[in-house]
């Protein structure tokens, strides 16, 4: 089971609506990483969304070590 806060669940609903289908943290983080990469702009630079998703990724990773 992946440990998530309510705030994280709300953010995930916006960026990765099918987040709850994952039981494995590695698969979950792989998909979240893909979402983060998709949020880059046309020059592969980070956007505000990229920053939000990266912080979300880091917090979820640490919570589930």
The first five atom37 places (N, CA, C, CB, O) and aatype in JSON, in Angstrom:
{
  "aatype": [20, 20, 20, 20, 20, 20, 20, 20, 20, 20, 20, 20, 20, 20, 20, 20, 20, 20, 20, 20, 20, 20, 20, 20, 20, 20, 20, 20, 20, 20, 20, 20, 20, 20, 20, 20, 20, 20, 20, 20, 20, 20, 20, 20, 20, 20, 20, 20, 20, 20, 20, 20, 20, 20, 20, 20, 20, 20, 20, 20, 20, 20, 20, 20, 20],
  "atom_mask": [
    [1, 1, 1, 1, 1],
    [1, 1, 1, 1, 1],
    [1, 1, 1, 1, 1],
    [1, 1, 1, 1, 1],
    [1, 1, 1, 1, 1],
    [1, 1, 1, 1, 1],
    [1, 1, 1, 1, 1],
    [1, 1, 1, 1, 1],
    [1, 1, 1, 1, 1],
    [1, 1, 1, 1, 1],
    [1, 1, 1, 1, 1],
    [1, 1, 1, 1, 1],
    [1, 1, 1, 1, 1],
    [1, 1, 1, 1, 1],
    [1, 1, 1, 1, 1],
    [1, 1, 1, 1, 1],
    [1, 1, 1, 1, 1],
    [1, 1, 1, 1, 1],
    [1, 1, 1, 1, 1],
    [1, 1, 1, 1, 1],
    [1, 1, 1, 1, 1],
    [1, 1, 1, 1, 1],
    [1, 1, 1, 1, 1],
    [1, 1, 1, 1, 1],
    [1, 1, 1, 1, 1],
    [1, 1, 1, 1, 1],
    [1, 1, 1, 1, 1],
    [1, 1, 1, 1, 1],
    [1, 1, 1, 1, 1],
    [1, 1, 1, 1, 1],
    [1, 1, 1, 1, 1],
    [1, 1, 1, 1, 1],
    [1, 1, 1, 1, 1],
    [1, 1, 1, 1, 1],
    [1, 1, 1, 1, 1],
    [1, 1, 1, 1, 1],
    [1, 1, 1, 1, 1],
    [1, 1, 1, 1, 1],
    [1, 1, 1, 1, 1],
    [1, 1, 1, 1, 1],
    [1, 1, 1, 1, 1],
    [1, 1, 1, 1, 1],
    [1, 1, 1, 1, 1],
    [1, 1, 1, 1, 1],
    [1, 1, 1, 1, 1],
    [1, 1, 1, 1, 1],
    [1, 1, 1, 1, 1],
    [1, 1, 1, 1, 1],
    [1, 1, 1, 1, 1],
    [1, 1, 1, 1, 1],
    [1, 1, 1, 1, 1],
    [1, 1, 1, 1, 1],
    [1, 1, 1, 1, 1],
    [1, 1, 1, 1, 1],
    [1, 1, 1, 1, 1],
    [1, 1, 1, 1, 1],
    [1, 1, 1, 1, 1],
    [1, 1, 1, 1, 1],
    [1, 1, 1, 1, 1],
    [1, 1, 1, 1, 1],
    [1, 1, 1, 1, 1],
    [1, 1, 1, 1, 1],
    [1, 1, 1, 1, 1],
    [1, 1, 1, 1, 1],
    [1, 1, 1, 1, 1]
  ],
  "atom_positions": [
    [[0.84, -1.19, 0.0], [0.0, 0.0, 0.0], [0.88, 1.25, 0.0], [-0.95, 0.0, 1.22], [1.88, 1.32, 0.72]],
    [[0.51, 2.21, -0.8], [1.27, 3.45, -0.92], [0.71, 4.46, 0.08], [1.21, 4.01, -2.38], [-0.49, 4.71, 0.13]],
    [[1.61, 5.04, 0.87], [1.22, 6.01, 1.88], [1.1, 7.38, 1.24], [2.23, 6.05, 3.06], [2.06, 7.9, 0.67]],
    [[-0.11, 7.96, 1.33], [-0.39, 9.28, 0.76], [-1.21, 10.11, 1.75], [-1.14, 9.16, -0.58], [-2.06, 9.58, 2.46]],
    [[-0.93, 11.41, 1.79], [-1.76, 12.3, 2.59], [-2.98, 12.71, 1.77], [-0.94, 13.56, 3.06], [-3.01, 12.5, 0.55]],
    [[-3.95, 13.29, 2.41], [-5.14, 13.77, 1.7], [-4.76, 14.87, 0.71], [-6.21, 14.3, 2.7], [-5.29, 14.92, -0.4]],
    [[-3.86, 15.74, 1.09], [-3.4, 16.82, 0.19], [-2.74, 16.22, -1.05], [-2.4, 17.75, 0.93], [-2.97, 16.7, -2.17]],
    [[-1.94, 15.2, -0.86], [-1.29, 14.54, -2.0], [-2.31, 13.88, -2.91], [-0.28, 13.5, -1.51], [-2.19, 13.94, -4.13]],
    [[-3.3, 13.27, -2.33], [-4.35, 12.63, -3.14], [-5.08, 13.66, -4.0], [-5.37, 11.9, -2.23], [-5.4, 13.38, -5.16]],
    [[-5.33, 14.83, -3.45], [-6.01, 15.89, -4.21], [-5.14, 16.35, -5.38], [-6.34, 17.09, -3.3], [-5.64, 16.54, -6.49]],
    [[-3.85, 16.53, -5.15], [-2.96, 16.92, -6.23], [-2.86, 15.82, -7.28], [-1.57, 17.25, -5.69], [-2.84, 16.1, -8.48]],
    [[-2.8, 14.58, -6.83], [-2.7, 13.46, -7.76], [-3.95, 13.36, -8.64], [-2.49, 12.16, -7.0], [-3.85, 13.0, -9.81]],
    [[-5.1, 13.67, -8.09], [-6.33, 13.64, -8.9], [-6.22, 14.57, -10.09], [-7.55, 14.02, -8.04], [-6.77, 14.3, -11.16]],
    [[-5.51, 15.67, -9.92], [-5.33, 16.65, -10.99], [-4.31, 16.17, -12.02], [-4.91, 18.0, -10.41], [-4.52, 16.29, -13.23]],
    [[-3.2, 15.64, -11.54], [-2.08, 15.32, -12.43], [-2.01, 13.86, -12.86], [-0.8, 15.69, -11.77], [-1.47, 13.56, -13.93]],
    [[-2.55, 12.97, -12.05], [-2.48, 11.53, -12.35], [-3.76, 10.88, -11.84], [-1.2, 10.87, -11.7], [-3.74, 10.16, -10.84]],
    [[-4.89, 11.12, -12.53], [-6.2, 10.69, -12.04], [-6.31, 9.2, -11.7], [-7.22, 11.03, -13.06], [-7.12, 8.83, -10.85]],
    [[-5.54, 8.36, -12.34], [-5.63, 6.92, -12.08], [-4.6, 6.44, -11.05], [-5.44, 6.15, -13.38], [-4.24, 5.26, -11.03]],
    [[-4.13, 7.36, -10.2], [-3.08, 7.03, -9.24], [-3.43, 5.83, -8.34], [-2.79, 8.22, -8.38], [-2.54, 5.09, -7.93]],
    [[-4.69, 5.65, -8.04], [-5.09, 4.62, -7.08], [-5.0, 3.2, -7.64], [-6.5, 4.87, -6.62], [-5.15, 2.23, -6.9]],
    [[-4.75, 3.07, -8.94], [-4.64, 1.73, -9.53], [-3.33, 1.06, -9.15], [-4.76, 1.81, -11.04], [-3.18, -0.15, -9.33]],
    [[-2.38, 1.82, -8.63], [-1.05, 1.29, -8.32], [-0.97, 0.72, -6.91], [0.0, 2.38, -8.48], [-1.42, 1.33, -5.94]],
    [[-0.39, -0.47, -6.81], [-0.1, -1.07, -5.51], [1.39, -1.03, -5.22], [-0.6, -2.51, -5.46], [1.81, -1.08, -4.07]],
    [[2.17, -0.92, -6.28], [3.62, -0.96, -6.17], [4.19, 0.46, -6.25], [4.23, -1.86, -7.28], [3.89, 1.2, -7.18]],
    [[5.0, 0.83, -5.26], [5.53, 2.19, -5.21], [6.42, 2.49, -6.41], [6.3, 2.41, -3.92], [6.43, 3.61, -6.9]],
    [[7.16, 1.51, -6.88], [8.05, 1.74, -8.04], [7.25, 2.06, -9.3], [8.93, 0.51, -8.29], [7.59, 2.99, -10.02]],
    [[6.2, 1.31, -9.56], [5.34, 1.58, -10.72], [4.67, 2.94, -10.58], [4.28, 0.48, -10.87], [4.57, 3.7, -11.55]],
    [[4.22, 3.24, -9.39], [3.58, 4.52, -9.11], [4.53, 5.67, -9.4], [3.09, 4.58, -7.65], [4.17, 6.62, -10.1]],
    [[5.75, 5.58, -8.86], [6.72, 6.66, -9.06], [7.17, 6.77, -10.51], [7.93, 6.44, -8.16], [7.43, 7.86, -11.0]],
    [[7.25, 5.64, -11.2], [7.58, 5.68, -12.64], [6.53, 6.47, -13.41], [7.69, 4.24, -13.2], [6.87, 7.3, -14.26]],
    [[5.27, 6.22, -13.12], [4.21, 6.94, -13.81], [4.2, 8.42, -13.43], [2.84, 6.31, -13.51], [3.99, 9.28, -14.28]],
    [[4.42, 8.7, -12.16], [4.47, 10.11, -11.74], [5.65, 10.83, -12.39], [4.57, 10.21, -10.19], [5.55, 12.01, -12.72]],
    [[6.75, 10.13, -12.57], [7.9, 10.7, -13.27], [7.54, 11.02, -14.72], [9.09, 9.72, -13.23], [7.94, 12.06, -15.24]],
    [[6.79, 10.14, -15.36], [6.33, 10.41, -16.74], [5.44, 11.66, -16.78], [5.55, 9.19, -17.29], [5.55, 12.47, -17.7]],
    [[4.57, 11.79, -15.79], [3.7, 12.97, -15.72], [4.56, 14.23, -15.57], [2.7, 12.84, -14.52], [4.29, 15.26, -16.19]],
    [[5.59, 14.13, -14.74], [6.47, 15.27, -14.53], [7.18, 15.64, -15.84], [7.51, 14.95, -13.42], [7.27, 16.82, -16.18]],
    [[7.67, 14.65, -16.57], [8.34, 14.92, -17.84], [7.38, 15.53, -18.86], [8.93, 13.63, -18.4], [7.76, 16.39, -19.65]],
    [[6.14, 15.09, -18.84], [5.13, 15.63, -19.75], [4.81, 17.09, -19.44], [3.86, 14.81, -19.67], [4.28, 17.8, -20.3]],
    [[5.12, 17.55, -18.23], [4.81, 18.92, -17.84], [5.9, 19.91, -18.27], [4.61, 18.99, -16.34], [5.73, 21.12, -18.09]],
    [[6.99, 19.42, -18.83], [8.04, 20.33, -19.32], [7.52, 21.12, -20.5], [9.31, 19.54, -19.71], [6.63, 20.68, -21.22]],
    [[8.08, 22.3, -20.7], [7.64, 23.11, -21.84], [8.29, 22.63, -23.13], [7.96, 24.59, -21.6], [9.01, 21.63, -23.15]],
    [[8.04, 23.36, -24.22], [8.53, 22.93, -25.53], [10.05, 22.94, -25.64], [7.94, 23.82, -26.6], [10.61, 22.34, -26.55]],
    [[10.73, 23.62, -24.72], [12.2, 23.65, -24.69], [12.76, 22.71, -23.63], [12.7, 25.07, -24.44], [13.93, 22.79, -23.27]],
    [[11.92, 21.82, -23.14], [12.28, 20.87, -22.08], [12.72, 21.57, -20.8], [13.39, 19.95, -22.56], [13.55, 21.06, -20.04]],
    [[12.17, 22.75, -20.57], [12.41, 23.48, -19.33], [11.26, 23.21, -18.37], [12.57, 25.01, -19.59], [10.12, 22.99, -18.79]],
    [[11.56, 23.24, -17.09], [10.54, 23.04, -16.09], [9.53, 24.18, -16.06], [11.18, 22.88, -14.74], [9.86, 25.33, -16.34]],
    [[8.31, 23.83, -15.71], [7.24, 24.81, -15.55], [6.83, 24.84, -14.08], [6.02, 24.47, -16.48], [7.37, 24.09, -13.27]],
    [[5.88, 25.7, -13.75], [5.36, 25.71, -12.38], [4.79, 24.34, -12.03], [4.28, 26.81, -12.22], [4.96, 23.85, -10.92]],
    [[4.09, 23.73, -12.99], [3.54, 22.39, -12.77], [4.64, 21.38, -12.51], [2.7, 21.95, -13.97], [4.5, 20.51, -11.64]],
    [[5.74, 21.47, -13.24], [6.86, 20.56, -13.05], [7.37, 20.63, -11.62], [8.0, 20.88, -14.04], [7.65, 19.6, -11.0]],
    [[7.48, 21.84, -11.09], [7.95, 22.03, -9.72], [6.99, 21.4, -8.72], [8.11, 23.53, -9.42], [7.43, 20.73, -7.78]],
    [[5.71, 21.6, -8.92], [4.7, 21.01, -8.02], [4.79, 19.49, -8.05], [3.28, 21.47, -8.43], [4.78, 18.85, -7.0]],
    [[4.88, 18.91, -9.24], [4.92, 17.46, -9.37], [6.22, 16.9, -8.81], [4.77, 17.06, -10.85], [6.22, 15.84, -8.19]],
    [[7.34, 17.6, -9.01], [8.63, 17.14, -8.49], [8.61, 17.12, -6.96], [9.78, 18.05, -8.99], [9.11, 16.17, -6.35]],
    [[8.05, 18.14, -6.35], [7.94, 18.16, -4.88], [7.03, 17.05, -4.39], [7.42, 19.53, -4.39], [7.32, 16.4, -3.38]],
    [[5.94, 16.84, -5.09], [5.02, 15.76, -4.75], [5.74, 14.41, -4.83], [3.79, 15.77, -5.7], [5.64, 13.59, -3.92]],
    [[6.47, 14.2, -5.92], [7.24, 12.97, -6.11], [8.2, 12.75, -4.93], [8.04, 13.03, -7.45], [8.24, 11.67, -4.35]],
    [[8.97, 13.79, -4.6], [9.96, 13.67, -3.53], [9.32, 13.33, -2.19], [10.75, 14.96, -3.4], [9.82, 12.48, -1.46]],
    [[8.23, 13.99, -1.87], [7.56, 13.74, -0.58], [7.0, 12.32, -0.52], [6.44, 14.76, -0.35], [7.11, 11.65, 0.51]],
    [[6.39, 11.88, -1.6], [5.83, 10.52, -1.62], [6.94, 9.49, -1.54], [4.97, 10.3, -2.89], [6.8, 8.48, -0.85]],
    [[8.03, 9.73, -2.24], [9.18, 8.82, -2.19], [9.68, 8.66, -0.76], [10.31, 9.32, -3.1], [9.89, 7.54, -0.29]],
    [[9.88, 9.78, -0.07], [10.4, 9.75, 1.3], [9.41, 9.06, 2.24], [10.69, 11.18, 1.79], [9.83, 8.27, 3.09]],
    [[8.14, 9.33, 2.1], [7.11, 8.72, 2.96], [7.07, 7.21, 2.81], [5.74, 9.3, 2.65], [6.68, 6.5, 3.74]],
    [[7.46, 6.71, 1.66], [7.29, 5.29, 1.36], [8.61, 4.52, 1.34], [6.59, 5.13, 0.04], [8.67, 3.42, 0.79]],
    [[9.66, 5.08, 1.93], [10.95, 4.38, 2.0], [10.87, 3.2, 2.94], [12.07, 5.33, 2.45], [11.86, 2.49, 3.13]]
  ]
}
